[in-house]
Amino acid sequence: MWEDLEVTLEKVDAQHLKDKPSADNLGFGQHFTDHMFLMKWSKQDGWHDSKICPYHEFNLDPAAMVFHYGQAIFEGLKAYKGDDNQLYLFRPADNFERMNNSALRMCMPRIPVDKVLKSLKALIYLEKDWVPDVEGASLYIRPTMIAVDPFLGVRPSETYYFFIILSPVGAYYAEGCNPTKIYVSDEYVRAVKGGVGHVKTAGNYAASLYMSEIAKKEGYTQVLWLDACEHKYIEEVGTSNIFFKIGDQLVTPPLEGSILGGLTRNSVITLAESWGIDVVERKISIDEVIEANKDGSLKEIFGTGTAAVISPVGELFYKGESNIINNGETGELSARLFSELQAIQNGQQDDPHKWVVRVG
């Protein structure tokens, strides 16, 4: 059935095209392009009715299962405009493969990666004028799948929508690549091993909101989550994986079922190892990090993710105590990784790992 998948095009009338936001008023996830991609799945027909169409609202039954049982997964990736006005994607097939892993865990149908990627390229090419050409800006891409059966029994849905929407964005954090302030949660937890922490499902983010709001009220940008059992070992930041430069080693928590395996995380590990840096994936406790900061062996901390790419950490707040990291400054490795990844993503540098995909 996937081999027969066809995509139709329904274009917005010229007089109904949206005004594009100015480059200095992009924000993050506030503006949306004229078109979107949509396809539907049913138990009887598989994937069907695939189309690039005008961006529009959905008319869902109040009993749609996504509202009641949380079958909702998504991904996040970006399109970049290079110096030659060529458009680039960064590891898009890996994003869709990860989405299929999420679908498997959430009892949802897998998507046909190759054909969805072709549809995404066509959508971005249609919306090419929406891709910002200012430094640090990009076109954010949000693929999403939701359960739409109007049914209140607890079981997997038998019908789904898969859609992709696009949004021109500036920097995710107002700080840019400058250090952020992180609040360490030792009371609430994000996920447990054996649960769904390793997949990108909507409920994980809903579970993080309460603690995130507490952190923001205290003046902190994000929450650093600890493990659910001992409230001791570091897992990840709300929207990022986390790395610690301790001595000559770059340490990051291992993927053991409660942490989302970030593509930027994987890219950072690959780059750092190619530079001869000793990268270690192991359990690391918050007490070890605090002690390493006190004795001077902790050189820098940074988060990694699609939205912010590299996010240096300048302060950790834990148990009522503020811990300043690297004098509150961006570390040398953080800055190098940020520059290198952005250059690769924008087609400005050689891509030996073949991560970048041209749209046109």
Order of alpha helices (4+ residues) and beta strands (2+ residues): beta-beta-beta-alpha-beta-beta-beta-alpha-alpha-beta-beta-beta-alpha-beta-beta-beta-beta-alpha-beta-alpha-beta-beta-beta-alpha-beta
